[in-house]
């Protein structure tokens, strides 16, 4: 049975983790709004994106919905999305006074409802294929019925500064990148408002650079392990394993270096940026035999992301044993002659 050897373990002391993250911004590949009052008109080139609701028989009825689809940038291998936030810049209100309010929410467009910026209107997705329900309003075919993140926008008065507003879209963006959800974009719609008719106006991508919707993505990367080597050790000696060259590619710090020296998949045979192991520890404690072995290194960073690497360790016999092996091999050859 393998026995721990506390005297040989080098414990790495680190300060409290300081999380680091990288970020990127996605911009719309298409945005438009849909209008129940001008059903066949396309607004893909409009400077504005409108979201508007009315009340019919006591129920909220969206009358102007906005569609946005983001062009997702490529992320490096080993990425982990920490957060994703939609940001939209609102510039005006429609039919709101000091007693009115409007809540705007985001919903994912279903994979089968591929819409085009210059082809979508209240009735159709792309100028020829129809929404199941006008305005992309069918929760079974056109859009999902789950509110994404927090509400995008709420306002209880028509007064106040116009500014950016945002909503979390983290899990949806993760699903887009993984491919478990087709990126058909989102629909912004009123899900609650005052008893009359109220709406809000956002800038579109056509208004100009820096004004339209954007998606802010924050992500971390797997730690990079470097086991170095190859390594060699003989009887009475020791070997210094060295993890120099390991790093956290997103700018954070590594919090642990763990070694697997007996290739059992458990990184419990040593720790530290450098780790000194004796021949006795390797052979007598870990049970390694003479010859070549695969060893492993696992490094963990301050976000809890990790990476692994392998190297080779050769355990050589004592010189006398080596000489006997050579002589034995020569004798065997002579016998064959």
N, C-alpha and C positions, 0 to 999 in steps of 0.2 A: 504494500500500500504506500502511496506517495505521502511523504511527511513534509509539512511546511518547515521552512528553514528561516525563521525570523531574522537571524543574524545576517543573512545574505540579501534580505529585501531592503531596497532603498526606497524610502517613502518620499514622494514629491509633495512638498507643501506649497500650496498656491493661495493667492488672495481670493476673496469673494469674486465670483464671475461677473464680468462686465459684458453684457451681450452686445454683439456687433451684428449688423445686417447690411445687406446690399439692397439697392432699390432700382427700379426701372419704371417707366411710365408708358402705358399703352394709350393710343389715340384711336378715334373711331375710323373704321373702314367704311362706315355708313351711318348716317342718322337722318331721321325724317319724322314728321308727325302726321297723324291720321285725324281726319275731321269729319264728324258725323253730319255737319251742316253743309259740307261740300264734298259729298261722298266719293266722287271719282277723281278729285284733284290730288295731284302728287305735290308734296312739299319738300322733296329731297334737296332742293337748292335754296331753301329759305334760310335766312340768317337766324331764325329762331326755332325753338322747339317748344310746343305748347302742350300743357296738361290741364284739362278742364273737366269739371264735373257738374252735373245737374241732378235735380231730384225728381223722380217720377214715382208716384204712389208711395211716397215715404221712403224710397230706396235710392241709394247713390247709383247714378248711371253715368259712367265716363262718356264724355262727348268728344274729347280730344286726347289722344294717347300719343306718346313719343316712343319711337324705336331707336335703340343705339346698339351697334355691334362694334366691338373693339378688335383691332388687329393685334394679336398677342405677340410680343417679342420673344425670341428664343432665349432660353435660360441655360446656363452651363450645366454640365453633368453634375449630379449629386445635389441638385437644388432642393430646398424645402421652403415652400411658400409660408411665410409667417402671417402676412396680412395682405388684404387687397381692398381698396376703398374706391368707390365711384365718387367722382367730384363733378358737380355741375354748377354753373354760374347763373344764378337767376337775376333777371333784369327788370321784370315788371309783373304786375298782377292783372287779372281780368275780373271785372265785376265784383270786386271786393271792397267793402267799407270796413269801418272799425268794429263792426259786430260779426263779421264773417270769419270763417276759418276754412282751411283746406289741408288735408293730409295726402301726401304723394308717396306711393310705395313702388318698389321695383320687383319685377317678376321675370323669371327666365322664359324665353321663347322655346317652345318644344322643338326637338331635333328635326321633325318632319316639316316645319314651317319655315322654309328658306325664303326670306324676303330680300328685295333689292331696294336700295336707297331711292332710285329714280323710277321704281315700278310699284311701290306700295301705296295704297290708298285705303280708305275706310273699308272697302269690300275685298280687295285683292292683295295678295302677298307680293306679286311681281308683275302686275299688269294683266295676268291671264289666270293664274291659279287663285282660287278664292280662299279667304279665311273661312274656318268652319262657322264662325260667328263674327259679324262685322266689328271692326276695330280691334281685331286680335283678342277678342274677349272670351272665347270659349276655353274654360280651364281644363277641359279634357283633350283638346286637340291643338289649340293655338298657343296657349301659355300654361305654365304650371300655376297652381293656385296657392303656392306658399310664398309669403312675403320674404324677400331676401334681406337679411340683416335688419337694421333698424329702418324706420321710415326715412325716406330721402329728404323730405321737406315737410315742414308744418309752419303755419303762420296764423295767428289769431287776430291779426289786424292788417290793414292795407298799408300801414305806415312802417317805417324802419328802413335801415340801409339795405341795399341789395348786395349780395355777397355770394361766396361759394358755399355750397352745402354738400354733404356727403353721406354715404351709407356703406356699411361693410358688405363686401361681396366675397369674402375669403373662401368659403367652402365651394362656392360656384366656380370661382377661378381655378381652384385646385382641380375640380372636376373637368373643367375645360382643358387644362394642361394634360391631365392623365388620359383624356379621351373617353372617360366614362359619361361625359355629357357633351353633346355637340355644341360648339360655340355659334349659336344662332342669335346671340345677343339678348337684350333685355327690353322689356316694355315698362315705361313709367306711366302710371295711371293713378287717378284719385280713388282712394278706397273709403274716404270719409270726408265730408265737408258740411258746410252750413245748409240750411233748408232751401236755399235758392240755387244759384248757379255761380260757381267761383272757380278760378284757375290761376295758374302761375306760368310765366314765360321764362325759358332758359335760352342762353346763347347756343347756337349750333356751331359745328366745325366750320361752316361757311362764313361765319362772321369775321373770322380772322385768327391768325396764330395766337394761341394763348387764351382764347375765350371759350372754346367749345368743351365738351365733356372729355374727361380723361380718367384713366384707371391707374391708381398708384399701387404698385406691387412691391412689397418688401419680402426678401428671401434670405436664407442662409445656405451655406454649402457644407457638404461633408468635409470633415477634417482629412488631411492628406498625411498618410503614414509613410515613413522611410526607414526600413529596417537595416539598410546598409549591408555590410558583409561582402563576400562570404567569410565565415569565421572558422577557426581551427583551434583545438585544444588537445593537449596530451596529458598523460599521467603526471600528477604533482603540479600541474599548471592551472591556470584560470583563463577565462576569456571575458573581454569587456564588450558587451553588447551596447550598441550606440544608436539612438534614434534621431541623431542630428539630421536635419533636413526635413523633418516632419513639421507641418505648419497648418494654420487655419486660414484658408484662402479668402474668407470674408472679413479678415482683419481682426478677428478675436484672438483669444489665447487658448493654448492647449492646457487642459487641467489634469490629464493623466496619461501615462505611458505604461501599457500592460503587455507582458511578454508571455507567449505560449511556446515553451521550449521542448515539450514532448509531443507536440502535434496532436493533442487530443481535442482541440477546438475550444479549450478553456484557457483564458488568458490570466492564469493564476500562478505562474511559475516565477515571476519577478516583476518589479515595477521600477520606473524611473527613466529619465532621459538617457542615462547610462546605467547599466546593471552588470555587476561583476559576478560571474558564476564560476565556481571551482570545478575541476574535473570530478572530484568526489561528489559534489552536489548533483552534477549531471548524470553520473553513472550510478552512484549508490542510492541517491535519494529519488531521482526522477526515473531511474531505470533505463537510461539510454545505453545502447550497445555501441561497439566500435563501428565506424563507418560514417556515412553521410546521412544527415537528418534535415528535414524542413522545420524551420522555426517561424513563429509569427509574432507580429507586433500590432497592437490595437491602440490608437490614440483617440482621445475624447476631447472635444472643445467646450467652451463655456456656454454654448447653446445646447449641449448634450448630443450634438452630431458627432459621428465617429467615422474612422476609416481604418483599414487594415493593410498590411503588407507582409510579405514573406521573404526569407533569405535561407541560406544553407549553412549548416554547422557540420564540420567533420571532426569526429573524435578519433584520434590516432592511438595505436597501441604503444606500449613501452618499447624502447629500442631493442632490448633483448628479444622480446616477443616478435618484433618485426624481423629481426635477423633469422630467428627460427623458421618463420613463415617463408622467408626467401630461400633458406637452405632446403626446407621441405619441398618447395616447388622445384628446385634444381634436381633434387634426388628423384622426384617423381618423373621428371623429364628423362633422366638417365635410364631409369628402369624401362621406360617405353622404348628406348633405343636398343 
